[in-house]
């Protein structure tokens, strides 16, 4: 089995190294990742400058672009044979709720799914203490083996979030929906030494609504969250409601 590994934290991140080593226990690993930190770039691709690839040896490449660029270059330029599976991570910090729309980690898995390859994003919950990447590596092996056995429907990817705990303290794996938690956006106004204005965008995690059976609930309960995501964003119920909206329009 050929496994393509990428991330959005950069080629030298501990999470990427842990994930590549874990995948090496179950398959032939090919790594293509950004040459630097590219968090929160979502599905961005590079169109305004050339992409450069550095061959680091042993089927490992860095790219001066985004996670989505890495997937496209891997599939259409670097790999002689398409991978059987793509996995993105291990992201330093959870990707739950509306994070999935910004995350480069999830974005890479979405691009893989667009090209018809079973794809997984995996992240480990935020913490100011030691990050238990080895736990997420073991979870990744379990999830990949299950996906290989069961398969994924066309257009579906998995978003996996792991509590930052020793593996022995993980309380199980829940299949979840993503919550509607987002961020209370704060714009911080500053002035540089030359007196010119600049801004930092920030904000605290904002909880709202019902979080039962969600990624957030699973993480808070010490469980791994596995959320199936689908590329088709169409609201089919709304389509039916709108069926006669424009019948008399010209």
N, C-alpha and C positions, 0 to 999 in steps of 0.2 A: 504494500500500500504506500502510495506517495502522498505526503502531507505537506502542504504549503503553509508556512508560519509567517505571520506579520504582526505589526502592532502600530500604535501611534505614539508611544513613549520613546522611540528611537532604537537604533540598532544595538546600542550598548546598554540597554536597560536590563536590570536584573530579571524583570518579569519575562522578557523575551527569551533570555538565556534559559530560565527555568522551564519555560514552555517548550522550547526546542529540545532540551534534554529529555523532558517527559515524553514528547512525541517520538523521540528516537528509540524509546522502549517498545514501540508498537508499529513503527513504519520507517520509511525512507524520507528524511526531512530535507526540505528545501526552504531556505530563509530569504525573504526579500522584505526589507523594512526601511523606513525613513532614516536618513543619516542624522536626524536630530529630533528633539521633542516636537510633536505635531498634534498635541491634544486639542480636542474641540473643533477640529476642522471638518467633521462630518463627512460628506460625500465630495468634498472639494477635489478638483483635479487641476493640474498645472497647465495653463495655456499661454502664459505670457513670458515664458522663458524656457530654454532647453532643459531636458531632463538628463542628468548624468548618473551613470551607474558605476559603482566601485565593486569589483570582484574581490571579496575578502577570503576566497578559498573555501574549500569543503562545502560547496553548494550554498554559500552565504553571500548575499549582496546587499549593499546599501544604496539608497536612491535619494537624491536631493529634492524629493517631492513629497506628496501626501500619501497616506495609506492607500487610497483608491488608485493613485498612480502605480504604487508597488504591485497591486493585484493585476492591473492591466499589463504592466511590463512583464511580470512573471508569466502570465498566461499567453501573451502574444509575442514575446521576444525571448525571454530567458529560458523557459522550460521546453524541452524537446517533446515531453509527454505531459498532458494535462494532469494536475493532481487529482487524487480521488477525494480529497477533502481539504478544506481551508479552515484554519483556526487563527484567530486574531487575539493577541494579549501577551501575557497576563497584564491587564491594565492596572496601574497603580491608582486605585480609587474605583468605587462602584459606578456602574452605569445602569441606574434604575430610573423608573418614571420617564419624564420627558428628556432625561439625559440622552436617550437613544437617538434623538434627532440631531444632537450636536456631536456625539462621540465619533472620533476617528476610528476607534476600535470596532464599534458596531458598523460604521461606514464601510470598512474593509470587508466585513462579512456580508454586508448587503451587496457590494459589488460582485463578490464571489457568487452569491445566489443569483444575481442577474445573468451570469454566464453559465448557470445551470449546474454549479458545483456545490455539494453540501457544505455549508459554512456555519461556523460557530464563533461567537465573540465571548471572551471570558475575562472577568474583572474580579478584583479582590477589594473588599470594603475598605473605606478610609480608616486610617488610624494614625495617631501620633506616636505609637509604639512600634515595636518590631513588626514588620510585614511578613506574614507566614506564606511566602510564595510557594513553598513546598506543598502546602495544603492545596492550593489552587492547581498545582501541577498534577497531584494525584486525582483531584476531581476531574481535570481535563482528560486524563486517561480513561476514567470511568465513562464520561459523557461521550467521548469519541468512540470507544468500543461499543457503546449502546447504539449510537447513530449508525455505525457500520453494520450492526446486526439488524436494526429495525428500519433504517432508511429515513429520509426526510421527503415530504411531498415537494413537488416543484414549486418554487417561489417562496419557500419557508426556510427561515434560518433560526438558530437558537441563540438567545442572549443569556449567558450564565453569569451569575454573581455569587461570590463565595465569601462567607464571613471570615474576618481576619482572626482565625482561631487555629490552634494546633489541630491536626487532622483527627486526632482521637476525641476531640470535643465537638466535632461537627455532628449535629443531631439528625441528619438525613437530607434528602433532596426533595424539594417540592416543585411541582409543575405549576407555574403561576401566570397571572396576567401582569402587565406593567401598570404601576400606580400612576396617578395623575399629579404626583408631587413635582414641583418645579422650583424656581428660585425667585426670591423677592429681589428684583434687580435694583442695584444701587450704582449710581454714577458719581464717582469721586472726582471733583474738580481740583486740579493742581496747576502750578506754574513752574516751568523749568527755570534754570539759572538765568536765562535770557529774557525772562518775563513773559514767555509765550504760554498760552493755555494748553494743557493736555488732560486726558481723562483716563481713569481706570474703571473698568466695568467689573462689578462684583455683586455679591448678594448672598444672603443666607438661604439654606435649604428650607423650602416652604411646604408644610404638610397641609393637605386639604382633602376632603372627601372620604370615601370609604376605602380602607386599605386591606380589607379581608381578601385572602387568597392572592395577594400581590407579592412582587419581588421585595418590596420594603418589609412586609410582614415576615416573610421567610428569613431575611437577613437579621431582623430584630430578634427572631426566635432561634438563632444559631443554626439555621438550615441553609443549604445551597438553593438558590432560586434558578430555575430553568424556565425561561419564557419563550415560547414559540412566537416569532414575528413573521408577518406575511407582507410581501412586497405590494400587493394590491391594496391601495388605500381607499378604494371606492366605497362610498356609503350606499349600499344597495337599498336599504330602507328609504333613504332620502331620494334615490332614483325613482322609486315607486310613487312617493309623495309628489314628486315634481313632474310626473308623467304628463299632466295636462296643463302645466304652467305656460307653455309657449305654443299651444296648438293654434291659437289665433294670431300669432305673431307673423309679421311679414319682413 
